[in-house]
Amino acid sequence: MTRMYQSYRPMADVASRYTKLYYDSISRKHFGKCPFCHGATATFSADNKTGTFFCYGCGARGTRKDFMIRMKEISMPISIPDKDPILAQIYEEAAYYYYEQLMHSDNIGRRYLLKRGITKANMAEYGLGYAPDAFANLYNMMRRQYPQEDLMRSGLFKISQNGNPYDFFRNRVIFPIMDRVGDVIAFGGRVMDDSKPKYINSPESTLFSKRNCLYGYPYDSANRKSGIIICEGYMDYIAVHSAGFSDCAAVLGTALTEEHARLIASDYTEVYLSMDSDGAGIHAAKKSIAVLEKEGLIVRVLDLKPHKDPDEFIRKNPYGAAGFAKRIEQALPAYKFLARHAGNMDELINILIQQVS
């Protein structure tokens, strides 16, 4: 069975599902018997930093994505435009850096995620990371390998008023954003307190456009249902997906766009909007309905009250995932939701006229 590789996991973590590996501290690589040629000695190596594998026996080599295709974890990707290989490698290495910071030390990022109900297994499954509260840790590591010009155009670094490069993501938990073939193309970062902005995303690049990307979108789902759940943020997506609802995705700090709607309509016939219960969430749902219905999608809206969002609902509702499934069954048709939240009588009458016409 194939599935979409939605989260970032280091090369060794992926390979260790098929062969026992040990870590060599000198080369900083993992070694074991090759899962392809099944040799008797440890000829297979996995390099987390570069996200690549190589067998000295049979010559098999490639990226993490190549490994998963060979192991049939994901299907052979459709034809896609050529990517900038330098930017792709920078993002691969940055993803591992953030992941390693979170997983290999006790830090405020890990404590925050655990407090929010994200388990260590979740952290690994979704490839979460932590950007330390340091001025230029990632930059200082990467400048040994890449020219400053390439690092700056990645969007992961900025220039201070004094002319010094610094890390764009600092003191935030990190969410890697993937494309349709499982490559890291951007990151989202969340603060761990009430400071603003709460979320920031990587600047747009040749790899990444918020108008075209949905976090966690199941591009290559083997068991796709007719409907998909769309929520507002990274934490909501992880809560919903971890609760067993695999057909889900989240917007990246922006409203649903026409591009998003076309993507969804290529795979689904129905959309279940699971936005925040506050005024901003209601406004976002109203705008999304118009965009989605334009593409011929049937839209329903979940009522999560008294909870504010899917993450809180699943964590605090006594029925958890079962309760969330019930709210999906009870989701309001778009016109009923719009009528319930009409701003005035004229708007309500217009909604009802459109429904019967």
Secondary structure as UniProt FT lines:
FT   HELIX           11..15
FT   TURN            16..18
FT   STRAND          21..24
FT   TURN            25..28
FT   STRAND          29..32
FT   TURN            35..37
FT   STRAND          44..47
FT   TURN            48..51
FT   STRAND          52..55
FT   TURN            56..58
FT   STRAND          61..63
FT   HELIX           64..70
FT   TURN            71..72
FT   HELIX           85..103
FT   HELIX           108..115
FT   TURN            116..117
FT   HELIX           120..125
FT   TURN            126..127
FT   STRAND          129..131
FT   HELIX           137..142
FT   TURN            143..145
FT   HELIX           148..153
FT   TURN            154..155
FT   STRAND          157..159
FT   TURN            161..162
FT   STRAND          165..167
FT   STRAND          172..178
FT   TURN            180..181
FT   STRAND          184..190
FT   STRAND          199..201
FT   TURN            210..212
FT   TURN            219..220
FT   STRAND          227..231
FT   HELIX           234..242
FT   TURN            243..244
FT   STRAND          248..250
FT   HELIX           258..265
FT   TURN            266..267
FT   STRAND          270..274
FT   HELIX           279..294
FT   TURN            295..296
FT   STRAND          298..301
FT   TURN            305..306
FT   HELIX           310..316
FT   TURN            318..319
FT   HELIX           320..329
FT   STRAND          332..333
FT   HELIX           334..340
FT   HELIX           345..356
//
